[in-house]
Amino acid sequence: MTNLVLLLVCLGLGAALRRWRLVPPGSHVILNQVLIAVLLPALTFLHLAEAQLDQRFLLPMLMPWLIFGAGWLFFATLGRHLALPRGTVGALILTGGISSVSFVGFPIFELLYGKAGLEMGIVMSLGGSILICVTLGVVVGSWYGEARPSWRTMGANVLRFPPFLAFVLAVGANAAGYRHPALVRGVLERLASPFPVIALLSVGLQMRLVVPRAQVRLLSLGLGYKLLLAPLLVWAVYQGLAQRHGFTVDLCVLGAAIGPMNTAAAVADRYGLDPALAAQMVGLGIPLSLPLLALLGWWLN
């Protein structure tokens, strides 16, 4: 419950800071760069280097890949039919295809399913949404952000992306049976601990419940997929597994319905993929997803 209250407080504080101009315009850009360069790599290495994975976590780990792949196909097809700019299509793929599992999902999963739900959420985030963001997310950023993209450019961008480097190091350490010494764990925990607060403040700074007319159609398409079609897709694909996997399938449906990931908007901003639309997708999508998640949680339980 504490995490849920923290989520609402941070969103409100971010919105208030922007509304009353207590921080310079564009402050969220700086926060996003801190998230990408420092906090997300620390969080990734802290948890993934020691993660113990088994078959229980397979469905939560695969769910984000399913909705991202389907979202890429959906928005790329729409982009061709509607003649949308490449940057706009890239922004919709990134923000419409990746859920904010860490910031929004963790408190909700813990509230509904206890410690087991939180553990599933961590795997869904690290093996799914965060991993997608630091790999395929950078590929999308490079492909749609470059006038003449090349595989060499995309590969170089992925290799230079700090969270991806942390992911590679963590996987290697995990395979070698590494365990954090007390000093290393303490430093990583201190570095990673501001992650949810800063990320949610950044979302609050970008949150605008009044939608510009020029963005109504694009936001309807983007959030229509993220909040409605994505959870329906996961339910349709996973429903046959419900009896054998208990609450795991319900948790995956909830995870698919969570609003867009803030870090995905940061990647879109980094590569110039319609930053205003990406920010609006996050700023409007997360508040809209909260009542939807409450209704889904009640229905599923």
N, C-alpha and C positions, 0 to 999 in steps of 0.2 A: 504493500500500500504506500510505503514511503516513496518508492520509485515513481509511482503514478502521480503522487502529489508533486514530487520534484519536477516531473515532466510538465505539468500544468503551470507551475510557478515559473520555470525557466522560459517557457513559451511566452507567458504574460510579461515577464521582465524584458525579454528581447523586444516584444512589440512596444512596450512602454518606452524603452530607451530610444527606439526609432521615432515613435510618435512625438515625444517631447524633445527630440534632437539633443539628447544627452551624450551621444557619440557621433563622430563624423560620419557623413554619408559614405556608404561602401565599406563600413567596418566589417561586415560579414565576409568580405573577400579576404581580409587579413586573417580572420578566425578560421576560415576554410583552409588557408594555406598552412596554418599551424596544425590543424587537424591532420592534413595529408603528410606534412613533413616530419612531425614529431609524435603526435598522440596516437594516431592509427598504427604506425609501425610498432610503437611500444606495446599497444594492446594486442596486436597480432602475435608478436613474439612471446609475450607473457603467457597467453593461453594456448597457442597452437604448438609450441615447443614441447609441451607436456600432455597434450590432449590424448585421451584414451578412447579410441573409436571402435565401435562394434556394429553389428547389423541393426540394432535398435535405432541407430541414428541415420540410417540410409535414406529413408523417406524424407525427413526434414532437410537433409543435405541436398537432395535432388530437387526439391520443390522450387527453390529460387532459380535453378538452371532451367527448369521447365517454363516458368513464367517469363524469364528473360528471353529465351529462345523464341517462344511464341510471340512475345512483344516485339522483338526485332522484326520478325516476319510481318506482323500486323502493321507496324508503323512504316516499314519500308514500302509495303504494298499501298498503304494510304498515301504515302508521300508521292508515289508515282501517279496515282489517280488524281490527286488534288494539286499536283505540281508544286509541292511545298519546297522551300529552300533546304539545302542539305543540312545546314546547321540546325534548323527546326526539327527535322526528322531525327537527327542525332540526339538532340535534347529530349525528345519524346521517348526514344528508345531507352536512354539512360534513366530518366526519372520515372517513366511508366513501367519499366521492367524490373526495378530493384526496390524491394521493401526496406523500410527503416526498422529492421528487426532489433538492432541493439537498443535504440533509443525508445521506441514505442513498444516493441514486442516483449522485451524482457520483463517489465513490470506486469504486463497483462498475462503472460504465460505463468509467471510465478503466482499471481493472484488466483488464476483458475485451476492450475495443475500442480502447484507447489514446487518443491525442489526438482522433481523429475521434469516438469515443464520448463523450468529455467535451464536445465542442462541441455534439453532438446533445442531450446532457443539459441544457446551459445554455439552449438554445432551448426544450426541453420544459418547463423550469422557468419561464423568464421569459415565454414566449408562451403557456404552458399553466397550470401549477399556480398560480404566483404571480399571474398575471393573473386567473385565475378567483377566487382568494381575495380579491383586492382589489376585484372587481366583483360577480360573482354571489354570492360568499361573503357580502359585506355585504348584498346583497339578501335572501339566505336568513336572515341574522341579524336583519334588520329585520322580515321577513315573519313569521317564527316566534317572534320575541321580543316583538312588540308585541301587545297585546290586540286592537287594531283597527288593523291596519297600513294604510298608504296609500302610493300611489306617491310622493306628495310627501315623506313621511318617509323612504322608502327612497332616493329621489334625494338628499336632503340628507345622509343618512348616508354614501352613496358619495362625495359631493363633499367631505365633511369627513374622509374616511379618508386619512391621510398617505401610505401607499404608492400609492393611486390618484392622488393629486396628482402624486407623483413619476413615475408611469407616463405621465400626460398630458404633463408637461413633457419627459420623455424622448422620447416619440413625436414631439412637435413639433420638438425639437432634431434628432432623427434625420432627419426630413423636410427640415429646412433645411440638412442637410449638416454639422451641428455636430461638432467634434472637441474632446475635453477638452484644455485647456491643461495643462501639466505641473503647475502648482500645484493646479488643481482636481482633476486625477486623483489626485494625491498625498493630498489631504484626503479625497476619497471612498474611496480604498483603505484609509486608516487607519480611517475610520468604519465601513466594511463588513467589515473583517477579523475583528472579534470575532463576527460573525454566526453561523458554524457552532458555535463553542464555546459561546456563550451559549444558542443554540437547543437544543443537545444536552444541556447542563446542565439546562435547563428540562424537557426530556423525562425525564431521569434523576430529577429531583425528583418527577415525577409517576408514575414507573414503579412499578407494583405487580403482581407476578406472581401474587399471591394474589387471586382474583376474588371479590368479595362475591356471596353467593347471589342477591341481588336484581337483580344486573346480568348474570347468566349468560346469560339468554335474549337480552337486548339486545346484549350483546357478541358472542354467537354470530351473530346476524343481521348486525350491523355488520361484523365482521371476516370473516364468511363471504363477504359481497359483496366487501369490499376485497381480500382475499388470494386468493380462489378465483374468484368469478364475474367480477370485473373483468378479470383477465388472460385468462380463457377468452373473454370477449366480444371483447377486442382481437384475440386470435388468430383467432377465427372471422371477424371483419370484415376483418382484414388479410392472412389467409393467402394469398389469391389474388394479392397483390402481392409475395410473398416473393421470387420469382425475379428480379424487376426491381429490387428495392431492397436486396438483399443483407442485411447484418446489421441494417439499420434496423428491420425488422419485429420481429426478435428483441429488439432494444433496447426497442421500444415495449411488448412483452409483459412484459419485466422491469420497466419503469417502472410498468405498471399493477399489478404485484404488490407494489410497495413499500408499507410501512406508512403510516398516516395522517400528514398534514402537521401539524407542531406549530403553525404559524401559524393553521391552520384551527381548532384547539382554542382558540387565543387569541381568535379572532373569536367562537367560541361562548361563551367566558367573558365577553367584552365585552358580549354581548347577552343574557346569562343563559339560554343554551340548555343546560340540564342540564350544568353545568360538570364535575360529578363523572364523568359518563359520557364526556364528550368527552376529559377527561384520561386516563381508563382506556383508551379506544380508542387513544390515542397511546402511552401507557405500556406497554400490552400488545401493541399491533399492531406497533410497530417491532421489538422483540426477536423476535416470532414470524415476522416477514417475513424475517429474516436467513437462517435455514436454508432457507426456501422459495426465496429468491433464489439461494442456492448450488446447490440442486438444479436449478432452472430454468436457471441459467447452464451447468451441466454438461450438461443434456439438450439445450439449444439449440445448444451448441458440439460 
